């Protein structure tokens, strides 16, 4: 194929025009925590579905769009395993609710929630002479993002269980509460509990 015939998608559309769910722009999203910048992927995509292409590359999940990682975490429990379209619709509706409640780009609210809910310190077990010690350790940035996403989705799932509130509303409330560093948020409670245990294990 000649150079003239070779056409890329950038010739037709700029990255600034790409909006997730055809609504929310990636432009102007700020990550305040410098350690998380490499691990919160805000590469513009129309559809957050990579099909597991990152699977066999070390640290490959750092390149997966952050919205897709949230969708994947929602598929964790037995009932929703593999139902990606269901999880996709839950996140899509949750984003719309976030916008209605905050009048802010839901992507920015999600990024702020992850930054606030990511624990900085946790404990690990060390065997020394047949005795198990719990020692405080710093958390790697990638694990911080993993734990934040896990706790946000876990909080939404627990709030929706045996409740008249639908899961998308619970997810929206959890993300907003974490973004505001509200102590009623499950993710913030878990973060503070992990850090408190680590502090006592120093």
GROMACS elastic network, one bead per residue, 0.5 to 0.9 nm:
[ bonds ]
;  ai    aj funct       b0    kb
    1     4     6  0.82596   500
    1     5     6  0.62611   500
    1     6     6  0.64259   500
    2     5     6  0.52059   500
    2     6     6  0.62285   500
    3     6     6  0.51741   500
    3     7     6  0.83098   500
    4     7     6  0.76472   500
    7    10     6  0.83242   500
    7    11     6  0.68356   500
    7    12     6  0.89825   500
    8    11     6  0.56953   500
    8    12     6  0.77440   500
    9    12     6  0.55727   500
    9    13     6  0.62712   500
    9    14     6  0.82381   500
   10    13     6  0.51675   500
   10    14     6  0.55812   500
   10    15     6  0.75259   500
   11    14     6  0.75822   500
   13    16     6  0.81936   500
   13    17     6  0.64801   500
   13    18     6  0.76621   500
   14    17     6  0.54799   500
   14    18     6  0.71180   500
   15    18     6  0.53987   500
   15    19     6  0.87166   500
   15    26     6  0.85718   500
   15    27     6  0.86853   500
   15    43     6  0.86278   500
   15    44     6  0.62776   500
   15    45     6  0.85666   500
   16    19     6  0.79042   500
   16    25     6  0.73438   500
   16    26     6  0.72135   500
   16    27     6  0.61859   500
   16    44     6  0.78905   500
   17    25     6  0.75040   500
   17    26     6  0.88750   500
   17    27     6  0.88414   500
   17    44     6  0.88476   500
   18    22     6  0.75401   500
   18    23     6  0.89756   500
   18    24     6  0.85887   500
   18    25     6  0.66871   500
   18    26     6  0.75498   500
   18    44     6  0.59264   500
   18    45     6  0.63068   500
   18    46     6  0.60963   500
   19    23     6  0.54878   500
   19    24     6  0.50367   500
   19    26     6  0.66000   500
   19    27     6  0.89687   500
   19    44     6  0.69628   500
   19    45     6  0.68159   500
   19    46     6  0.57805   500
   19    47     6  0.88694   500
   20    23     6  0.59628   500
   20    24     6  0.53184   500
   20    25     6  0.65482   500
   20    26     6  0.76999   500
   20    44     6  0.73495   500
   20    45     6  0.60073   500
   20    47     6  0.63514   500
   20    48     6  0.74924   500
   20    67     6  0.87964   500
   21    24     6  0.67104   500
   21    45     6  0.89385   500
   21    46     6  0.63455   500
   21    47     6  0.66794   500
   21    48     6  0.84610   500
   21    92     6  0.68801   500
   22    25     6  0.83126   500
   22    46     6  0.65873   500
   22    47     6  0.85973   500
   24    27     6  0.89352   500
   24    95     6  0.88576   500
   24   105     6  0.65279   500
   24   106     6  0.73614   500
   24   107     6  0.72857   500
   25    28     6  0.81837   500
   25    29     6  0.85133   500
   25    44     6  0.80931   500
   25   105     6  0.77041   500
   25   107     6  0.81057   500
   26    29     6  0.60366   500
   26    42     6  0.66812   500
   26    43     6  0.76736   500
   26    44     6  0.60467   500
   26    45     6  0.87756   500
   26   105     6  0.89293   500
   26   107     6  0.74043   500
   26   108     6  0.87177   500
   27    44     6  0.86974   500
   28   108     6  0.85995   500
   29    42     6  0.81134   500
   29   105     6  0.84365   500
   29   107     6  0.71953   500
   29   108     6  0.55387   500
   29   111     6  0.81677   500
   30   108     6  0.69840   500
   30   111     6  0.79634   500
   30   112     6  0.86590   500
   31    34     6  0.72096   500
   31    36     6  0.75402   500
   31    37     6  0.62314   500
   31    40     6  0.82122   500
   31   108     6  0.83552   500
   31   111     6  0.67352   500
   31   112     6  0.74846   500
   31   115     6  0.80533   500
   32    35     6  0.89938   500
   32    36     6  0.84098   500
   32    37     6  0.80893   500
   32   112     6  0.81286   500
   32   115     6  0.78977   500
   33    36     6  0.56429   500
   33    37     6  0.67694   500
   33   115     6  0.66502   500
   34    37     6  0.54443   500
   34    38     6  0.82897   500
   35    38     6  0.71834   500
   35    39     6  0.81490   500
   35   140     6  0.89282   500
   35   141     6  0.61025   500
   36    39     6  0.52351   500
   36    40     6  0.61355   500
   36   115     6  0.77318   500
   36   141     6  0.57234   500
   36   142     6  0.74877   500
   36   144     6  0.81970   500
   36   145     6  0.74886   500
   37    40     6  0.56930   500
   37    41     6  0.77683   500
   38    41     6  0.70278   500
   38    62     6  0.71158   500
   38    63     6  0.85130   500
   38   141     6  0.85998   500
   38   142     6  0.86860   500
   39    61     6  0.82666   500
   39    63     6  0.72943   500
   39    64     6  0.89725   500
   39    66     6  0.86312   500
   39   141     6  0.70501   500
   39   142     6  0.59349   500
   39   145     6  0.72294   500
   40    62     6  0.67063   500
   40    63     6  0.79222   500
   40    64     6  0.84338   500
   40    65     6  0.74925   500
   40    66     6  0.58395   500
   40   111     6  0.77911   500
   40   114     6  0.89520   500
   40   142     6  0.87224   500
   40   145     6  0.75107   500
   41    44     6  0.88880   500
   41    62     6  0.64567   500
   41    63     6  0.56167   500
   41    64     6  0.62336   500
   41    66     6  0.54587   500
   41    67     6  0.87775   500
   42    45     6  0.85327   500
   42    63     6  0.87073   500
   42    64     6  0.87290   500
   42    65     6  0.59799   500
   42    66     6  0.66298   500
   42    67     6  0.86645   500
   42   107     6  0.89374   500
   43    63     6  0.81766   500
   43    64     6  0.85402   500
   43    65     6  0.64866   500
   43    66     6  0.88949   500
   44    65     6  0.80833   500
   45    48     6  0.63490   500
   45    49     6  0.88662   500
   45    65     6  0.77536   500
   47    50     6  0.84820   500
   47    68     6  0.86705   500
   48    64     6  0.84222   500
   48    65     6  0.64701   500
   48    66     6  0.85097   500
   48    67     6  0.65062   500
   48    69     6  0.86332   500
   48    71     6  0.84860   500
   48    88     6  0.83935   500
   49    52     6  0.81733   500
   49    64     6  0.87030   500
   49    65     6  0.84178   500
   49    68     6  0.63185   500
   50    53     6  0.60204   500
   50    54     6  0.78903   500
   50    64     6  0.72064   500
   50    65     6  0.84512   500
   50    68     6  0.80838   500
   51    54     6  0.83633   500
   52    55     6  0.53618   500
   52    56     6  0.86643   500
   52    61     6  0.89317   500
   52    64     6  0.88640   500
   53    56     6  0.74708   500
   53    57     6  0.84456   500
   53    60     6  0.83829   500
   53    64     6  0.89471   500
   54    57     6  0.56434   500
   54    58     6  0.82014   500
   54    59     6  0.81845   500
   54    61     6  0.58058   500
   54    62     6  0.86733   500
   54    63     6  0.75453   500
   54    64     6  0.72478   500
   55    58     6  0.80367   500
   55    59     6  0.89380   500
   55    60     6  0.65894   500
   55    61     6  0.73417   500
   56    60     6  0.74227   500
   57    61     6  0.81971   500
   58    61     6  0.80932   500
   59    62     6  0.58448   500
   59    63     6  0.80736   500
   59   142     6  0.83380   500
   60    63     6  0.57476   500
   60    64     6  0.72833   500
   61    64     6  0.50835   500
   61    65     6  0.85091   500
   61    69     6  0.82254   500
   61   142     6  0.89624   500
   62    65     6  0.80282   500
   62    66     6  0.84632   500
   62   142     6  0.73213   500
   63    66     6  0.84397   500
   64    67     6  0.84297   500
   64    68     6  0.67892   500
   64    69     6  0.67625   500
   65    68     6  0.53394   500
   65    69     6  0.65173   500
   65    70     6  0.89450   500
   66    69     6  0.50412   500
   66    70     6  0.63964   500
   66    71     6  0.87648   500
   66   107     6  0.89932   500
   66   110     6  0.88918   500
   66   111     6  0.85126   500
   67    70     6  0.50765   500
   67    71     6  0.63108   500
   67    72     6  0.86831   500
   67    91     6  0.81400   500
   67   107     6  0.80375   500
   67   110     6  0.85386   500
   68    72     6  0.60769   500
   68    73     6  0.85807   500
   68    88     6  0.82175   500
   69    73     6  0.61962   500
   69    74     6  0.87426   500
   69   146     6  0.87998   500
   69   149     6  0.77984   500
   70    73     6  0.51610   500
   70    74     6  0.64811   500
   70    87     6  0.89002   500
   70    91     6  0.78841   500
   70   149     6  0.62456   500
   70   150     6  0.83017   500
   70   152     6  0.87936   500
   70   153     6  0.75575   500
   71    74     6  0.52272   500
   71    75     6  0.68680   500
   71    84     6  0.72238   500
   71    87     6  0.54956   500
   71    88     6  0.58884   500
   71    90     6  0.82709   500
   71    91     6  0.66054   500
   72    75     6  0.53224   500
   72    76     6  0.71451   500
   72    82     6  0.88565   500
   72    84     6  0.72746   500
   72    87     6  0.75453   500
   72    88     6  0.87607   500
   73    76     6  0.54603   500
   73    77     6  0.88053   500
   73    87     6  0.88404   500
   73   149     6  0.69947   500
   73   150     6  0.63591   500
   73   153     6  0.65990   500
   73   154     6  0.87146   500
   74    77     6  0.75631   500
   74    80     6  0.74895   500
   74    81     6  0.85406   500
   74    84     6  0.85929   500
   74    87     6  0.60191   500
   74    88     6  0.89357   500
   74    90     6  0.87650   500
   74    91     6  0.87931   500
   74   150     6  0.85294   500
   74   153     6  0.60023   500
   74   154     6  0.82073   500
   74   157     6  0.83283   500
   75    78     6  0.80169   500
   75    79     6  0.81128   500
   75    82     6  0.63133   500
   75    83     6  0.66074   500
   75    84     6  0.67962   500
   75    86     6  0.87440   500
   75    87     6  0.64995   500
   76    79     6  0.83551   500
   76    80     6  0.67165   500
   76    81     6  0.58623   500
   76    82     6  0.85311   500
   77    80     6  0.58708   500
   77    81     6  0.62205   500
   78    81     6  0.54821   500
   79    83     6  0.87281   500
   80    83     6  0.54472   500
   80    84     6  0.80531   500
   80    86     6  0.79344   500
   80    87     6  0.78173   500
   81    84     6  0.79130   500
   82    85     6  0.86500   500
   83    86     6  0.54585   500
   83    87     6  0.64964   500
   83    88     6  0.87246   500
   84    87     6  0.50091   500
   84    88     6  0.59124   500
   84    89     6  0.85746   500
   85    89     6  0.62297   500
   85    90     6  0.86430   500
   86    89     6  0.52651   500
   86    90     6  0.63061   500
   86    91     6  0.88689   500
   87    90     6  0.50223   500
   87    91     6  0.63205   500
   87    92     6  0.85758   500
   88    91     6  0.53597   500
   88    92     6  0.61316   500
   88    93     6  0.87138   500
   89    93     6  0.61045   500
   89    94     6  0.83966   500
   89   168     6  0.86073   500
   90    93     6  0.53626   500
   90    94     6  0.60561   500
   90    95     6  0.86737   500
   90   167     6  0.71210   500
   90   168     6  0.50975   500
   90   169     6  0.88271   500
   90   171     6  0.83472   500
   91    95     6  0.60794   500
   91    96     6  0.86848   500
   91   168     6  0.66092   500
   91   171     6  0.78242   500
   91   172     6  0.84005   500
   92    95     6  0.52721   500
   92    96     6  0.65823   500
   92    97     6  0.89459   500
   92   168     6  0.83981   500
   93    96     6  0.51180   500
   93    97     6  0.63668   500
   93    98     6  0.87069   500
   93   168     6  0.61303   500
   93   169     6  0.81373   500
   93   172     6  0.85913   500
   94    97     6  0.50647   500
   94    98     6  0.61543   500
   94    99     6  0.86919   500
   94   106     6  0.87938   500
   94   167     6  0.84499   500
   94   169     6  0.60797   500
   94   170     6  0.82224   500
   94   171     6  0.62496   500
   94   173     6  0.85863   500
   95    99     6  0.62670   500
   95   100     6  0.86981   500
   95   105     6  0.85165   500
   95   106     6  0.54865   500
   95   107     6  0.80100   500
   95   168     6  0.85454   500
   95   172     6  0.67990   500
   96    99     6  0.51765   500
   96   100     6  0.63103   500
   96   101     6  0.87659   500
   96   106     6  0.77078   500
   96   172     6  0.86183   500
   97   100     6  0.50408   500
   97   101     6  0.61878   500
   97   102     6  0.85618   500
   97   106     6  0.88293   500
   97   168     6  0.81273   500
   97   169     6  0.70006   500
   97   172     6  0.62697   500
   97   173     6  0.86449   500
   98   101     6  0.52022   500
   98   102     6  0.59326   500
   98   103     6  0.76038   500
   98   104     6  0.77051   500
   98   105     6  0.81951   500
   98   106     6  0.58887   500
   98   109     6  0.79864   500
   98   169     6  0.87628   500
   98   172     6  0.55226   500
   98   173     6  0.76604   500
   98   175     6  0.81131   500
   98   176     6  0.69905   500
   99   102     6  0.53011   500
   99   104     6  0.55608   500
   99   105     6  0.63078   500
   99   106     6  0.58788   500
  100   103     6  0.57245   500
  100   104     6  0.83361   500
  101   104     6  0.83763   500
  101   176     6  0.86481   500
  102   105     6  0.83031   500
  102   106     6  0.83941   500
  102   109     6  0.86376   500
  102   176     6  0.80777   500
  103   106     6  0.85436   500
  104   107     6  0.85147   500
  104   108     6  0.73322   500
  104   109     6  0.71559   500
  105   108     6  0.55020   500
  105   109     6  0.66727   500
  105   110     6  0.89464   500
  106   110     6  0.60913   500
  106   111     6  0.86075   500
  107   110     6  0.50796   500
  107   111     6  0.62156   500
  107   112     6  0.86473   500
  108   111     6  0.51300   500
  108   112     6  0.62035   500
  108   113     6  0.85843   500
  109   112     6  0.51603   500
  109   113     6  0.61256   500
  109   114     6  0.87278   500
  109   175     6  0.71138   500
  109   176     6  0.66822   500
  109   178     6  0.88534   500
  109   179     6  0.59212   500
  109   180     6  0.88305   500
  110   113     6  0.50065   500
  110   114     6  0.62419   500
  110   115     6  0.86775   500
  110   175     6  0.61663   500
  110   176     6  0.78224   500
  110   178     6  0.86171   500
  110   179     6  0.70052   500
  111   114     6  0.51975   500
  111   115     6  0.62800   500
  111   116     6  0.87186   500
  111   179     6  0.79056   500
  112   115     6  0.51030   500
  112   116     6  0.61995   500
  112   117     6  0.85787   500
  112   175     6  0.87372   500
  112   176     6  0.89838   500
  112   178     6  0.77394   500
  112   180     6  0.81155   500
  113   116     6  0.51757   500
  113   117     6  0.59730   500
  113   118     6  0.84706   500
  113   148     6  0.80529   500
  113   152     6  0.84049   500
  113   174     6  0.86958   500
  113   175     6  0.57583   500
  113   176     6  0.70521   500
  113   177     6  0.77194   500
  113   180     6  0.74258   500
  113   181     6  0.77169   500
  113   187     6  0.88530   500
  114   117     6  0.51617   500
  114   118     6  0.59121   500
  114   144     6  0.84911   500
  114   145     6  0.65040   500
  114   147     6  0.89319   500
  114   148     6  0.54154   500
  114   149     6  0.67039   500
  114   152     6  0.82767   500
  114   175     6  0.83965   500
  114   178     6  0.75757   500
  114   179     6  0.74991   500
  115   118     6  0.55777   500
  115   119     6  0.88320   500
  115   144     6  0.86001   500
  115   145     6  0.78599   500
  115   148     6  0.78293   500
  115   178     6  0.88261   500
  115   179     6  0.79791   500
  116   119     6  0.81313   500
  116   148     6  0.81913   500
  116   178     6  0.63244   500
  116   179     6  0.63747   500
  116   180     6  0.81732   500
  116   181     6  0.63104   500
  116   187     6  0.87576   500
  116   188     6  0.72375   500
  116   191     6  0.86780   500
  117   144     6  0.83487   500
  117   145     6  0.84901   500
  117   147     6  0.80263   500
  117   148     6  0.50259   500
  117   149     6  0.82143   500
  117   151     6  0.78407   500
  117   152     6  0.78898   500
  117   178     6  0.62741   500
  117   179     6  0.81147   500
  117   181     6  0.79472   500
  117   187     6  0.55714   500
  117   188     6  0.52332   500
  117   189     6  0.86216   500
  117   190     6  0.81594   500
  117   191     6  0.59616   500
  117   192     6  0.87427   500
  118   141     6  0.86279   500
  118   143     6  0.84638   500
  118   145     6  0.60413   500
  118   146     6  0.81993   500
  118   147     6  0.63888   500
  118   149     6  0.83774   500
  118   187     6  0.84054   500
  118   188     6  0.83571   500
  118   191     6  0.65807   500
  119   122     6  0.72918   500
  119   139     6  0.71542   500
  119   143     6  0.89500   500
  119   144     6  0.58999   500
  119   145     6  0.87783   500
  119   147     6  0.75527   500
  119   148     6  0.74885   500
  119   188     6  0.88643   500
  119   190     6  0.85141   500
  119   191     6  0.50706   500
  119   192     6  0.74984   500
  119   194     6  0.70494   500
  119   195     6  0.65983   500
  120   137     6  0.88116   500
  120   138     6  0.60939   500
  120   139     6  0.54601   500
  120   140     6  0.81127   500
  120   141     6  0.84724   500
  120   144     6  0.70336   500
  120   191     6  0.84009   500
  120   194     6  0.89531   500
  120   195     6  0.71358   500
  121   136     6  0.67220   500
  121   137     6  0.57321   500
  121   139     6  0.52971   500
  121   140     6  0.89731   500
  121   194     6  0.72711   500
  121   195     6  0.55196   500
  121   196     6  0.89081   500
  121   198     6  0.62235   500
  121   199     6  0.81259   500
  122   135     6  0.82955   500
  122   136     6  0.56105   500
  122   137     6  0.55911   500
  122   138     6  0.64748   500
  122   139     6  0.64810   500
  122   194     6  0.56907   500
  122   195     6  0.58774   500
  122   196     6  0.85843   500
  122   197     6  0.72784   500
  122   199     6  0.83274   500
  123   134     6  0.59201   500
  123   135     6  0.52426   500
  123   137     6  0.57155   500
  123   138     6  0.84293   500
  123   194     6  0.78333   500
  123   195     6  0.85496   500
  123   197     6  0.72932   500
  123   198     6  0.52608   500
  123   199     6  0.88917   500
  123   201     6  0.72358   500
  123   202     6  0.89066   500
  124   133     6  0.81599   500
  124   134     6  0.55421   500
  124   135     6  0.54438   500
  124   136     6  0.65193   500
  124   137     6  0.68347   500
  124   198     6  0.89063   500
  125   132     6  0.63313   500
  125   133     6  0.56095   500
  125   135     6  0.63727   500
  126   131     6  0.81875   500
  126   132     6  0.56240   500
  126   133     6  0.51170   500
  126   134     6  0.63002   500
  126   135     6  0.70145   500
  127   130     6  0.60590   500
  127   131     6  0.55946   500
  127   133     6  0.63009   500
  127   134     6  0.89518   500
  128   131     6  0.53253   500
  128   132     6  0.63907   500
  128   133     6  0.73202   500
  129   132     6  0.83407   500
  133   201     6  0.87481   500
  134   198     6  0.84359   500
  134   201     6  0.61763   500
  134   202     6  0.85773   500
  135   198     6  0.73010   500
  135   201     6  0.55273   500
  135   202     6  0.62115   500
  136   195     6  0.89340   500
  136   197     6  0.82929   500
  136   199     6  0.69341   500
  136   200     6  0.82902   500
  136   201     6  0.55731   500
  136   202     6  0.53190   500
  137   198     6  0.75038   500
  137   202     6  0.85616   500
  139   142     6  0.83401   500
  139   143     6  0.64684   500
  139   144     6  0.62612   500
  140   143     6  0.53724   500
  140   144     6  0.62308   500
  140   145     6  0.89670   500
  141   145     6  0.64755   500
  141   146     6  0.87356   500
  142   145     6  0.53303   500
  142   146     6  0.63254   500
  142   147     6  0.87710   500
  143   147     6  0.60159   500
  143   148     6  0.84346   500
  144   147     6  0.52788   500
  144   148     6  0.61389   500
  144   149     6  0.86856   500
  145   148     6  0.51314   500
  145   149     6  0.61972   500
  145   150     6  0.85264   500
  146   149     6  0.53764   500
  146   150     6  0.61197   500
  146   151     6  0.86713   500
  147   151     6  0.60467   500
  147   152     6  0.85081   500
  147   187     6  0.88486   500
  147   191     6  0.86987   500
  148   151     6  0.53049   500
  148   152     6  0.61512   500
  148   153     6  0.87224   500
  148   187     6  0.67363   500
  148   188     6  0.87984   500
  148   191     6  0.80962   500
  149   152     6  0.51840   500
  149   153     6  0.62527   500
  149   154     6  0.84254   500
  149   187     6  0.85189   500
  150   153     6  0.54379   500
  150   154     6  0.59454   500
  150   155     6  0.85197   500
  150   187     6  0.83407   500
  151   155     6  0.59228   500
  151   156     6  0.85387   500
  151   186     6  0.69250   500
  151   188     6  0.83655   500
  151   190     6  0.71808   500
  151   191     6  0.84713   500
  152   155     6  0.52433   500
  152   156     6  0.63789   500
  152   157     6  0.87543   500
  152   171     6  0.74847   500
  152   174     6  0.63299   500
  152   175     6  0.67008   500
  152   178     6  0.78832   500
  152   185     6  0.83714   500
  152   186     6  0.70446   500
  152   187     6  0.52225   500
  152   188     6  0.87017   500
  153   156     6  0.50825   500
  153   157     6  0.61315   500
  153   158     6  0.86457   500
  153   171     6  0.68070   500
  153   174     6  0.81498   500
  153   175     6  0.89070   500
  153   187     6  0.85481   500
  154   157     6  0.50893   500
  154   158     6  0.61751   500
  154   159     6  0.85882   500
  154   186     6  0.79890   500
  154   187     6  0.80601   500
  155   158     6  0.52373   500
  155   159     6  0.61484   500
  155   160     6  0.86540   500
  155   170     6  0.81084   500
  155   171     6  0.77590   500
  155   174     6  0.67129   500
  155   185     6  0.75150   500
  155   186     6  0.50637   500
  155   187     6  0.64554   500
  156   159     6  0.51588   500
  156   160     6  0.61922   500
  156   161     6  0.86498   500
  156   167     6  0.64729   500
  156   168     6  0.80717   500
  156   169     6  0.83637   500
  156   172     6  0.81489   500
  156   173     6  0.79590   500
  156   174     6  0.60741   500
  156   175     6  0.87025   500
  156   186     6  0.82466   500
  157   160     6  0.52232   500
  157   161     6  0.61250   500
  157   167     6  0.66435   500
  157   170     6  0.75278   500
  157   171     6  0.77423   500
  158   161     6  0.52036   500
  158   162     6  0.85939   500
  158   170     6  0.88108   500
  159   162     6  0.81472   500
  159   163     6  0.70050   500
  159   165     6  0.80043   500
  159   167     6  0.78137   500
  159   170     6  0.61177   500
  159   171     6  0.85775   500
  159   174     6  0.88925   500
  160   163     6  0.51672   500
  160   164     6  0.73502   500
  160   165     6  0.58707   500
  160   166     6  0.60358   500
  160   167     6  0.51907   500
  160   168     6  0.86676   500
  160   169     6  0.84472   500
  160   170     6  0.60924   500
  160   171     6  0.86379   500
  161   164     6  0.85727   500
  161   165     6  0.86957   500
  161   166     6  0.89878   500
  161   167     6  0.83174   500
  162   165     6  0.87299   500
  163   166     6  0.76043   500
  165   168     6  0.83760   500
  165   169     6  0.65457   500
  165   170     6  0.67622   500
  166   169     6  0.55512   500
  166   170     6  0.65180   500
  166   171     6  0.88355   500
  167   171     6  0.60052   500
  167   172     6  0.85285   500
  168   171     6  0.50380   500
  168   172     6  0.61294   500
  168   173     6  0.86021   500
  169   172     6  0.50911   500
  169   173     6  0.61464   500
  169   174     6  0.85616   500
  170   173     6  0.51194   500
  170   174     6  0.60847   500
  170   175     6  0.86492   500
  171   174     6  0.50882   500
  171   175     6  0.61718   500
  171   176     6  0.85974   500
  172   175     6  0.52726   500
  172   176     6  0.61786   500
  172   177     6  0.85582   500
  173   176     6  0.51985   500
  173   177     6  0.60044   500
  173   178     6  0.85388   500
  173   185     6  0.84471   500
  174   177     6  0.51349   500
  174   178     6  0.60832   500
  174   179     6  0.85039   500
  174   184     6  0.88588   500
  174   185     6  0.59011   500
  174   186     6  0.73064   500
  174   187     6  0.77434   500
  175   178     6  0.51771   500
  175   179     6  0.60506   500
  175   180     6  0.86385   500
  175   185     6  0.82721   500
  175   187     6  0.88363   500
  176   179     6  0.50472   500
  176   180     6  0.62323   500
  176   181     6  0.85912   500
  176   182     6  0.85457   500
  176   185     6  0.87085   500
  177   180     6  0.51681   500
  177   181     6  0.61081   500
  177   182     6  0.50196   500
  177   183     6  0.78289   500
  177   184     6  0.71525   500
  177   185     6  0.53775   500
  177   186     6  0.87776   500
  177   187     6  0.88659   500
  177   188     6  0.84469   500
  178   182     6  0.59520   500
  178   183     6  0.80945   500
  178   184     6  0.86155   500
  178   185     6  0.57286   500
  178   186     6  0.81113   500
  178   187     6  0.65719   500
  178   188     6  0.61179   500
  179   182     6  0.76769   500
  180   183     6  0.89994   500
  181   184     6  0.86590   500
  181   185     6  0.76246   500
  181   188     6  0.67051   500
  182   185     6  0.56745   500
  182   188     6  0.71151   500
  182   189     6  0.89226   500
  183   186     6  0.77392   500
  183   187     6  0.87668   500
  183   188     6  0.59816   500
  183   189     6  0.61289   500
  184   187     6  0.88116   500
  184   188     6  0.75821   500
  184   189     6  0.71993   500
  185   188     6  0.53161   500
  185   189     6  0.62512   500
  185   190     6  0.87254   500
  186   189     6  0.50668   500
  186   190     6  0.61690   500
  186   191     6  0.85970   500
  187   190     6  0.51887   500
  187   191     6  0.61633   500
  187   192     6  0.86950   500
  188   191     6  0.50257   500
  188   192     6  0.61661   500
  188   193     6  0.85107   500
  189   192     6  0.52658   500
  189   193     6  0.61073   500
  189   194     6  0.86758   500
  190   193     6  0.50197   500
  190   194     6  0.61205   500
  190   195     6  0.85786   500
  191   194     6  0.52361   500
  191   195     6  0.62154   500
  191   196     6  0.85397   500
  192   195     6  0.50995   500
  192   196     6  0.59255   500
  192   197     6  0.85854   500
  193   196     6  0.50582   500
  193   197     6  0.62313   500
  193   198     6  0.86049   500
  194   197     6  0.53179   500
  194   198     6  0.62516   500
  194   199     6  0.86945   500
  195   199     6  0.60737   500
  195   200     6  0.87319   500
  196   199     6  0.50672   500
  196   200     6  0.64181   500
  196   201     6  0.87595   500
  197   200     6  0.52723   500
  197   201     6  0.63445   500
  198   201     6  0.50270   500
  198   202     6  0.64557   500
  199   202     6  0.55401   500
